[in-house]
Amino acid sequence: MENCVFCKIGAGETPATVIERGDGVIAIADLNPQAPSHVLVMPLAHHATIAELVENDPATAGRLLATAAAIGRKTGAQRGFRLVINSGDDGGQTVDHVHVHVLAGRPMSWPPG
């Protein structure tokens, strides 16, 4: 997508702190972290929502979750971690490119806050 910030990051057109990259996914440090460790994991190819990704490219959806879980284990291995996927406007998604938030480094309460 022409104006998608995550597509531009994946293409190297917009700078980001890359944590991991490979096999169709990229992980970057979140610019507005909500935990001591806050990483965003996204597919390099544009898919607006998790439902769209699962329908159109289930293999990448699996790699997306596997990468997010691996990062979570590295950053929150002792105490645990949280994976968050917002989907659509009512789901709180603010960037129309599916991404997983990997949060770790502090106890996570529900509701968040």
N, CA, C and O of each residue as an XYZ file, in Angstrom:
452
protein
N       0.851     -1.184      0.000
C       0.000      0.000      0.000
C       0.887      1.234      0.000
O       1.862      1.323      0.747
N       0.537      2.155     -0.829
C       1.348      3.338     -1.083
C       1.613      4.198      0.157
O       2.740      4.652      0.354
N       0.607      4.427      0.989
C       0.758      5.316      2.137
C       0.838      4.588      3.473
O       0.714      5.220      4.522
N       1.040      3.291      3.457
C       1.074      2.506      4.691
C       2.439      2.629      5.357
O       3.457      2.264      4.769
N       2.457      3.140      6.578
C       3.716      3.331      7.296
C       4.435      2.001      7.530
O       5.664      1.961      7.464
N       3.716      0.923      7.799
C       4.370     -0.354      8.045
C       4.938     -0.947      6.755
O       5.977     -1.607      6.788
N       4.273     -0.720      5.621
C       4.833     -1.145      4.331
C       6.124     -0.379      4.051
O       7.096     -0.948      3.554
N       6.126      0.916      4.375
C       7.324      1.740      4.157
C       8.466      1.296      5.067
O       9.626      1.313      4.654
N       8.156      0.904      6.289
C       9.184      0.385      7.187
C       9.740     -0.914      6.628
O      10.957     -1.098      6.583
N       8.873     -1.808      6.205
C       9.304     -3.090      5.642
C      10.168     -2.930      4.407
O      11.085     -3.718      4.176
N       9.871     -1.894      3.600
C      10.637     -1.632      2.381
C      11.922     -0.853      2.650
O      12.715     -0.633      1.736
N      12.132     -0.435      3.900
C      13.319      0.332      4.244
C      13.220      1.807      3.904
O      14.226      2.516      3.930
N      12.015      2.282      3.583
C      11.814      3.690      3.223
C      11.614      4.580      4.441
O      11.861      5.784      4.377
N      11.172      4.000      5.545
C      10.967      4.727      6.794
C      11.819      4.050      7.856
O      11.767      2.830      8.007
N      12.603      4.829      8.594
C      13.480      4.205      9.595
C      12.708      3.606     10.765
O      11.650      4.100     11.154
N      13.257      2.546     11.307
C      12.705      1.891     12.490
C      13.824      1.082     13.133
O      14.806      0.730     12.480
N      13.664      0.794     14.414
C      14.610     -0.077     15.101
C      14.162     -1.515     14.870
O      13.219     -1.992     15.501
N      14.846     -2.198     13.964
C      14.475     -3.562     13.594
C      15.050     -4.530     14.619
O      16.250     -4.536     14.893
N      14.169     -5.341     15.175
C      14.543     -6.358     16.160
C      14.857     -7.672     15.456
O      15.795     -8.381     15.818
N      14.057     -7.978     14.448
C      14.204     -9.237     13.711
C      13.543     -9.063     12.354
O      12.570     -8.320     12.216
N      14.077     -9.752     11.354
C      13.497     -9.697     10.011
C      13.796    -11.016      9.325
O      14.924    -11.507      9.365
N      12.778    -11.586      8.694
C      12.999    -12.805      7.934
C      11.713    -13.545      7.663
O      10.730    -13.405      8.391
N      11.729    -14.338      6.603
C      10.633    -15.232      6.244
C       9.281    -14.522      6.171
O       8.264    -15.045      6.625
N       9.291    -13.316      5.588
C       8.037    -12.609      5.344
C       7.518    -11.770      6.482
O       6.428    -11.208      6.375
N       8.267    -11.664      7.582
C       7.834    -10.849      8.717
C       8.969     -9.949      9.194
O      10.144    -10.222      8.949
N       8.599     -8.882      9.873
C       9.562     -7.961     10.466
C       9.079     -7.602     11.864
O       7.877     -7.472     12.098
N      10.006     -7.446     12.777
C       9.704     -7.037     14.155
C      10.477     -5.759     14.438
O      11.676     -5.672     14.176
N       9.768     -4.764     14.981
C      10.377     -3.467     15.265
C      10.021     -3.025     16.684
O       9.024     -3.465     17.255
N      10.847     -2.156     17.233
C      10.539     -1.565     18.537
C       9.388     -0.582     18.364
O       9.374      0.191     17.406
N       8.429     -0.603     19.278
C       7.312      0.334     19.247
C       7.808      1.727     19.637
O       8.603      1.872     20.565
N       7.333      2.747     18.924
C       7.748      4.129     19.205
C       7.097      4.696     20.457
O       7.586      5.674     21.022
N       5.999      4.092     20.894
C       5.278      4.553     22.082
C       5.059      3.349     22.998
O       3.930      2.879     23.143
N       6.126      2.851     23.612
C       6.016      1.593     24.358
C       5.071      1.674     25.554
O       5.047      2.656     26.295
N       4.298      0.609     25.711
C       3.352      0.493     26.818
C       3.847     -0.482     27.885
O       3.130     -0.787     28.838
N       5.077     -0.965     27.717
C       5.719     -1.872     28.675
C       7.226     -1.724     28.486
O       7.669     -1.173     27.478
N       8.019     -2.208     29.441
C       9.477     -2.114     29.281
C       9.975     -2.712     27.959
O      10.931     -2.208     27.369
N       9.332     -3.773     27.504
C       9.616     -4.329     26.180
C       8.316     -4.297     25.389
O       7.329     -4.914     25.789
N       8.312     -3.579     24.264
C       7.123     -3.474     23.416
C       7.597     -3.541     21.966
O       8.186     -2.596     21.441
N       7.328     -4.666     21.344
C       7.767     -4.932     19.978
C       6.526     -5.142     19.111
O       5.546     -5.746     19.548
N       6.580     -4.635     17.869
C       5.529     -4.869     16.892
C       6.046     -5.865     15.865
O       7.141     -5.702     15.326
N       5.256     -6.890     15.597
C       5.611     -7.888     14.596
C       4.551     -7.839     13.509
O       3.356     -7.887     13.800
N       4.990     -7.740     12.242
C       4.039     -7.599     11.139
C       4.536     -8.335      9.909
O       5.737     -8.558      9.756
N       3.613     -8.713      9.027
C       4.049     -9.295      7.761
C       4.619     -8.192      6.868
O       4.198     -7.039      6.953
N       5.567     -8.547      6.022
C       6.107     -7.582      5.071
C       5.074     -7.242      4.004
O       4.990     -6.094      3.568
N       4.293     -8.223      3.583
C       3.225     -7.977      2.609
C       2.053     -7.311      3.314
O       1.779     -7.596      4.480
N       1.370     -6.433      2.614
C       0.267     -5.699      3.227
C      -0.981     -6.572      3.343
O      -1.455     -7.148      2.364
N      -1.486     -6.650      4.545
C      -2.781     -7.256      4.861
C      -3.376     -6.348      5.921
O      -2.746     -6.105      6.950
N      -4.564     -5.852      5.689
C      -5.153     -4.856      6.593
C      -5.440     -5.415      7.984
O      -5.136     -4.763      8.983
N      -6.015     -6.602      8.065
C      -6.440     -7.157      9.351
C      -5.960     -8.598      9.497
O      -5.534     -9.223      8.526
N      -6.033     -9.111     10.710
C      -5.655    -10.497     10.955
C      -6.577    -11.446     10.188
O      -6.122    -12.476      9.692
N      -7.859    -11.114     10.086
C      -8.789    -11.968      9.344
C      -8.395    -12.046      7.870
O      -8.450    -13.112      7.258
N      -8.001    -10.912      7.315
C      -7.568    -10.883      5.913
C      -6.300    -11.709      5.727
O      -6.185    -12.465      4.762
N      -5.349    -11.567      6.645
C      -4.111    -12.334      6.552
C      -4.377    -13.832      6.636
O      -3.854    -14.598      5.827
N      -5.175    -14.252      7.592
C      -5.465    -15.678      7.771
C      -6.154    -16.245      6.533
O      -5.864    -17.366      6.113
N      -7.057    -15.474      5.956
C      -7.778    -15.939      4.764
C      -6.868    -16.015      3.541
O      -6.939    -16.977      2.776
N      -6.016    -15.009      3.351
C      -5.222    -14.921      2.130
C      -3.843    -15.559      2.205
O      -3.293    -15.952      1.177
N      -3.278    -15.671      3.392
C      -1.924    -16.206      3.526
C      -1.746    -16.851      4.902
O      -1.036    -16.312      5.752
N      -2.382    -17.994      5.124
C      -2.312    -18.624      6.444
C      -0.892    -19.012      6.859
O      -0.595    -19.040      8.053
N      -0.020    -19.309      5.916
C       1.358    -19.660      6.280
C       2.068    -18.462      6.914
O       2.782    -18.616      7.905
N       1.875    -17.281      6.349
C       2.481    -16.085      6.933
C       1.840    -15.771      8.279
O       2.523    -15.308      9.192
N       0.542    -16.015      8.416
C      -0.119    -15.809      9.710
C       0.545    -16.685     10.775
O       0.766    -16.238     11.901
N       0.856    -17.912     10.423
C       1.547    -18.805     11.364
C       2.933    -18.305     11.710
O       3.334    -18.338     12.873
N       3.674    -17.838     10.706
C       5.010    -17.298     10.964
C       4.935    -16.028     11.801
O       5.804    -15.783     12.638
N       3.897    -15.216     11.578
C       3.707    -13.992     12.355
C       3.571    -14.335     13.841
O       4.248    -13.745     14.683
N       2.700    -15.284     14.154
C       2.503    -15.677     15.553
C       3.721    -16.384     16.128
O       4.066    -16.182     17.292
N       4.375    -17.214     15.319
C       5.572    -17.903     15.806
C       6.680    -16.901     16.135
O       7.373    -17.048     17.142
N       6.845    -15.890     15.293
C       7.857    -14.863     15.545
C       7.502    -14.057     16.786
O       8.367    -13.776     17.614
N       6.222    -13.683     16.918
C       5.789    -12.919     18.093
C       6.019    -13.723     19.371
O       6.490    -13.173     20.367
N       5.697    -14.997     19.357
C       5.896    -15.837     20.542
C       7.380    -15.995     20.860
O       7.761    -15.985     22.031
N       8.216    -16.138     19.848
C       9.661    -16.265     20.076
C      10.219    -14.993     20.702
O      11.039    -15.060     21.618
N       9.786    -13.849     20.219
C      10.235    -12.581     20.801
C       9.722    -12.461     22.231
O      10.451    -12.020     23.118
N       8.480    -12.847     22.455
C       7.927    -12.821     23.811
C       8.720    -13.687     24.765
O       8.988    -13.287     25.898
N       9.096    -14.868     24.314
C       9.895    -15.759     25.167
C      11.248    -15.129     25.491
O      11.738    -15.253     26.613
N      11.852    -14.454     24.512
C      13.164    -13.827     24.733
C      13.058    -12.652     25.705
O      13.940    -12.459     26.543
N      11.994    -11.874     25.598
C      11.891    -10.641     26.381
C      11.180    -10.824     27.709
O      11.371    -10.025     28.625
N      10.368    -11.853     27.829
C       9.611    -12.053     29.059
C       9.657    -13.476     29.549
O       8.721    -13.962     30.183
N      10.768    -14.150     29.246
C      10.857    -15.589     29.458
C      10.550    -16.024     30.880
O       9.925    -17.067     31.072
N      10.966    -15.269     31.878
C      10.790    -15.701     33.250
C       9.358    -15.539     33.745
O       8.843    -16.407     34.450
N       8.723    -14.450     33.386
C       7.436    -14.097     33.989
C       6.262    -14.143     33.021
O       5.113    -14.141     33.462
N       6.510    -14.183     31.738
C       5.447    -14.207     30.756
C       5.409    -12.954     29.908
O       6.187    -12.022     30.112
N       4.503    -12.943     28.964
C       4.370    -11.833     28.033
C       2.941    -11.788     27.522
O       2.168    -12.723     27.729
N       2.596    -10.696     26.853
C       1.257    -10.535     26.292
C       1.375    -10.283     24.796
O       2.209     -9.492     24.355
N       0.527    -10.963     24.010
C       0.379    -10.698     22.588
C      -0.976    -10.045     22.380
O      -1.990    -10.530     22.881
N      -0.991     -8.937     21.637
C      -2.233     -8.224     21.356
C      -2.338     -7.998     19.856
O      -1.400     -7.511     19.226
N      -3.493     -8.358     19.285
C      -3.788     -8.067     17.885
C      -5.112     -7.328     17.850
O      -6.160     -7.914     18.120
N      -5.072     -6.052     17.521
C      -6.303     -5.277     17.332
C      -6.737     -5.456     15.884
O      -5.898     -5.476     14.983
N      -8.037     -5.586     15.654
C      -8.512     -5.830     14.295
C      -9.726     -4.968     13.995
O     -10.781     -5.128     14.608
N      -9.568     -4.056     13.048
C     -10.661     -3.179     12.630
C     -10.875     -2.024     13.594
O     -10.316     -1.992     14.691
N     -11.691     -1.084     13.164
C     -11.954      0.122     13.959
C     -12.503     -0.205     15.344
O     -12.019      0.326     16.344
N     -13.509     -1.076     15.408
C     -14.100     -1.408     16.703
C     -13.159     -2.220     17.576
O     -13.333     -2.275     18.793
N     -12.169     -2.847     16.968
C     -11.176     -3.608     17.725
C     -10.003     -2.767     18.184
O      -9.085     -3.279     18.824
N     -10.022     -1.464     17.861
C      -8.968     -0.565     18.310
C      -7.762     -0.499     17.393
O      -6.724      0.037     17.781
N      -7.876     -1.036     16.174
C      -6.744     -0.993     15.242
C      -6.580      0.421     14.703
O      -7.535      0.998     14.183
N      -5.377      0.990     14.820
C      -5.135      2.360     14.378
C      -4.279      2.442     13.119
O      -4.258      3.482     12.461
N      -3.567      1.358     12.768
C      -2.816      1.287     11.520
C      -3.379      0.122     10.727
O      -3.418     -1.003     11.225
N      -3.816      0.375      9.502
C      -4.466     -0.655      8.689
C      -3.450     -1.580      8.016
O      -3.428     -1.732      6.795
N      -2.625     -2.181      8.841
C      -1.672     -3.220      8.427
C      -1.551     -4.119      9.648
O      -1.085     -3.678     10.698
N      -1.960     -5.364      9.521
C      -1.998     -6.254     10.687
C      -0.639     -6.286     11.384
O       0.408     -6.349     10.739
N      -0.680     -6.242     12.703
C       0.540     -6.314     13.500
C       0.202     -6.861     14.871
O      -0.912     -6.705     15.371
N       1.191     -7.505     15.467
C       1.061     -8.078     16.796
C       1.913     -7.250     17.747
O       3.092     -7.005     17.487
N       1.309     -6.821     18.848
C       2.053     -6.160     19.917
C       2.574     -7.248     20.849
O       1.802     -8.085     21.318
N       3.866     -7.243     21.117
C       4.472     -8.159     22.075
C       4.916     -7.309     23.257
O       5.849     -6.513     23.147
N       4.240     -7.485     24.388
C       4.519     -6.684     25.590
C       5.081     -7.581     26.690
O       4.572     -8.673     26.945
N       6.141     -7.093     27.334
C       6.763     -7.878     28.406
C       7.541     -6.944     29.326
O       7.759     -5.772     29.018
N       7.945     -7.490     30.447
C       8.800     -6.754     31.356
C       8.088     -6.148     32.552
O       8.715     -5.479     33.373
N       6.795     -6.373     32.659
C       6.027     -5.928     33.825
C       4.766     -6.780     33.909
O       4.361     -7.383     32.915
N       4.147     -6.835     35.073
C       2.862     -7.533     35.169
C       1.819     -6.835     34.302
O       1.752     -5.607     34.268
N       1.023     -7.611     33.616
C      -0.029     -7.073     32.758
C      -1.371     -7.195     33.477
O      -1.769     -8.287     33.881
N      -2.049     -6.088     33.630
C      -3.366     -6.107     34.268
C      -4.447     -6.115     33.181
O      -4.178     -5.797     32.023
N      -5.655     -6.478     33.567
C      -6.784     -6.408     32.650
C      -7.930     -5.751     33.382
O      -8.258     -6.198     34.481
N      -8.545     -4.748     32.865
C      -8.179     -4.142     31.587
C      -6.858     -3.398     31.674
O      -6.441     -2.970     32.751
N      -6.191     -3.246     30.505
C      -4.890     -2.564     30.504
C      -5.019     -1.156     31.055
O      -6.080     -0.538     30.966
N      -3.947     -0.660     31.616
C      -4.002      0.713     32.087
C      -3.063      1.047     33.144
O      -3.035      2.187     33.608
